[in-house]
Amino acid sequence: MSKKIINILCEGQSEQEFALKVLKPYLLPYDIIIRATLLITNKKLKAQGGIIDYQQVTRDLRNMIKSAKDTEYEKNFFTTMFDLYALPFDFPGYIDSKTEAYTRVAKIEEAFGKDINYYRFIPYIELHEFETLVLCNIPKVCQAYPNANRKLQELDANWRKETGGNVELVNSSRETAPSKRLMKAVQDYYCYHKPQMAVMATKDIGIDALRGQCYHFNQWIEKLLNLQ
């Protein structure tokens, strides 16, 4: 029986760290191996991370698919970890941000999958950005930034009130996206370290708890677990 290799094209370092240090151990008992690669921003400067436009995404994704070789014992699959927040306008299926969040992300993923047109590709766009998962574990963030506890607890209470407790609906404006809220809460005392908290908060709470709180994230994990 061949092992499944899931190659993840990551928007940034937070996603890559999460994929390798949190998601990889979770999927390993299912004979699923995770490999995570950052988007290339500037090949000449060896710069990685961040989406500039859709052309960049298709270039890196198609190169990843082309370079991954199956063996008798390994079968390659491909997916993405991109934020819906600040997604480039030229992305397939891009629709107005006023559209209901789950409908919007589903339409973008569907169009993205059709455009790549590869049977082992599972498109995934995060609602609304990776730090959504960090918001699921504010107590751990408080441990890392103790002087900012009051503001972090206010942040936690505010998003729950605004969304009815659905963390994936925390909105994606420049001022109130999950990462912006976290940085603002700690800025008087600390410099928020995104990749470090990506691992600390999500590893502490665990993938199963994240799946229970994040419907769209859970859909993605289910797809990865059921690859054939």
N, C-alpha and C positions, 0 to 999 in steps of 0.2 A: 504493500500500500504506500503510495507516494505522499510525501509531506506537502502541505500547501505553503507556498511562500507568498506573503502579501507585501507588495512593494507600495509604500505610501509616499506620495509626493506632498511635501509639507510646505505651507506658506511661510512659516517662521520657525525660530529655534524653540519656542514654547511647545509647538505641536510636535516637533522632532523629539524633544526630550520626553514628552508624554508618551509618544509612540514606543520609544525604545526602553524606557524605564518603568512604565506603568502598564501600557497595553500589551507589550511583548510578553512579560511574565504571566499575564492573565490568560493569553491565548496559547501559550506553550503546551499546557496539558492536553490541548485538543489537536496536537501535532500541527500547529500553525506557527510559522516563523514570520516575524515582522522585520522588514528592512525599511528604513525611513531616510528619505533624501530631501534636501532643501532645494527649493526653486533657485535657479541661477539668475541673478539680477544683472550681473556684468561679468561675462566670461574673461575678458582681458584683465579686469581688476580682481578677478577671483571673488567677486561679491555674491553673496547668497542671501535669500530671504526677502519676502515681500513680492506682491503681485503688481506688475507694471501694467500689463495688458493681457488679453486673451492669447495673443500670438506667442507670448512667452510661455504660457501654460501649455499650449499644444506642442510647442517645440520640446519642452522638457519631458512631457508625458509620453510623447511618441518615441523620443530617444530612450526613455526608460523601458518602454514596451519592446522596442527593437533589440536592446542590449541584454534583456533577461532571457536566458535560455533554459528551457525545460530539460530535465534529465529523466532517467528511468525512475528516480526516487523523489523528484521534486517537480511540482507544478506551480507556475507563477500566475498570480493575480495582481491586480492593480487598483489602487484607490487614491483618494485625495483627502487632505485636511486643509480646507480653505475656509476663511471667514465670510459669512454673508455681509458682515459690516465692511463697507468700503470696497465691495467687489466691483471690478471695472465694468463700466457701462457696456462694453463690447462683448461681455460674456453671453453665450447662447441662452436664450430664454429670459434674459434680464427684463424684469418688469418693475413697475413703480413700487417704491417702498411702502406706499399706503395699502398695498394689497396684504391681506391676512398672511401672517408670517409662514405658517405651515404650507399654505397653498403656494406662496411665492417660492419657497425653497424647493418644493417638489417639482414645480415647473422648470426651474433652473436646472436642477439635477437631471430631469428627463431630457431636456434639450442638450445638456452637456454630454450625456451618455450617447445620444443619437449622433452628435457631431464627432465624437471620438470613434464611435462605431467599432468597438472591440468587445468581443463576447466575454472576456474576463475582466472587464473594467467596471468598477462599482463607484460611481461618482458620489462624493459626500461633501456637502457644504454645511458648515456649522452655524447653528442659530445661537446668538448672532455673531459670536466670536469665541475663540478658545476659552477666554476668561469666564465664560458662562459656567464652565465646570468648576472653576476656582470659587465662584460665588456659592456653590453648593456646600462649601466647607469653610465658612467665615471663622468658626472657632480656631481652625488651624492657622489661618491668616493672622488672627489676633495673637496667637502664640509667637509668631514670627515678628510681629510689630506691636509689642505690648503698649507702647506709649500712644498708639493710635486706636486703642480698643474702643473708646467711646464713639469715635467717628465710624469705625468699621461696623459696630453694632447698629448704628443709625442707618448706615448703608444697607445692611441686611434687612432691617425692618422696612425701609422705604421700598426696596424692590419687591418685597413680598406683598406689600399693600398695593403697589401699582399694578402688579400682574396677577393678583389672586393666588400667588404662590408658585406660579409656573416660571421657573428661572429662564427657560428658553425664550420667553417673551420680553425679557429685559431689553428695552429698545436700543436702537443702534445709531443714535445721533452722535455728533462729534463730542458733545458734552456729557452724554449719559450712557454711552456704550459700557459694557461691563469693565473693560480695562481702564476706561477713563474714570469710572467711579472708584475703582480700587486705588489708582494712582492719586486721585484727589484726597481720598480718605487718609492716606499716610504721608502726604507730601510735606506736612509741617514738621515731620520728625525723621522721615526716611526717604531713601530713593527706592521705589518699588522695583524688585527684581523679577521680571516676568518669567523667564525660564525656570528659575529656582522654585518659585511658587507653583508653577505648572506641575512640577513633580511632587513637591511637598504636600500640597492640598489634595490633589487627586489620588496620590498613593495612600494617604492617610484615610480618606473616606472610602476608597475602593471602587472598582469598576461597577460592581453590582449595585451599590448605592447610587452611583451616577446614572446608571441605567434606569433606576426607579424614579429618579427626579427629572430626567431629560428624555422625553419621548422620542425625539428625532435622533438623538445620539443612540438610544437603545435600538432603533430601527437599523441603524448602520451596523452595530455590533451583531445583531441577529443575522444580518446578511453575511457578515464575515464568518460567523460560526457555521453557517449552512452552505458554504461554497462547495461545489462539486467539481 
